[in-house]
């Protein structure tokens, strides 16, 4: 399909979340970016993007997608963080990953 109309993606970083790595505060635009891109025509457009949500927000956001008639995501990206001895953390992370297959 040839897209006759397009618009630059809308970038919406989550500025209400503070992300720190050690002593460094990471800019929301580097790791907490929600975005939406548009393509098609003004009469028949397609939109897709990524949405950054906290675990406590996920159920409400998915319910709102449903209420608005927007297709629920079929792929979820889960960010995780663990401290400790690498061998033990790798094994535990591997156990978590196997739960999804």
N, C-alpha and C positions, 0 to 999 in steps of 0.2 A: 504494500500500500504506500502510495506517495503522499506525504503530508504537505498540504498546501499552506498550512498556517501553523505557526509554532510560537511559543513564548519561552523566554529564558526561565529556568527553574526558579521558584520562590524558595529562598532559604530562610529558615526560621529557627535559629539556635535557641536552645533552652537556657536562657539567662538566669532562670530561677534556681538552677542546680549548680552547686559549686563542686568542681572536680579537682582533686589534688592528687598528685603523684609525688610522694615524698614531701618535700618542702615547696614544690612547684605547683602553682595554681594554673590549670590548663584553661585556655580560652574556650568558652562554649562553642565558638565557631569551628574549633578544631576537632571536637569529639562528641558534641551534643547537638548535632545539626539535624533538624527536621527539614525536609524539603519536599516540594511537589513540582513536577514538570508537566507540561501540557503539550499536546500535539493534535493534529487533525485540522478541522475547519471551525470557524466560529459557530456553525450550526450543528456540528457533530464532532465534539472534541473528546479526547482521551486524557485522563490524568492519572499519574502514578507517582509514588514517592516513598519516603521512609519517615517514620514517626518515632521520636524518642519519647518513651514513657517510663515511669517508675513502676515497680512491681505493684504498688498499691493503686495505680491508675489503670492498669491493663484491662480489668473486667469492665470498668465504666467506659473506656474508650472503645472496646470491641462492641459493647452494647449500643453505643451511639452510632458506630459504623452501620450496624444492622438497622437501627431506626431510620437512618438517613438513606438507606438503600444502596450503600456503598459496599462492594464486595469485601468480605473479611479477608485479611491476609492469609496466604497459604504457607508462608515461610516466616519464621520468627528468628531474629538474631538475639542471642542471649549473651550479654557481657558478663564475665565472671572475674573474680579476683580472689587470690588465696596467697597467704604468707606461710612460710614454714619450710621444712626440708623438701627439696624438689622431688625426690623419689616418691615420698608419700603423697604429695600433692598431685603428681602425674597419675599415680594409680587411682586416686579418688576421682580425679577429673575423667579418667578413662571409664570408670564405673558409671559416672553420670552420663557420659556420651553413649554408652551401650544401652542405657534405658530408652533411648530414642530410636533404636534400630530393631 
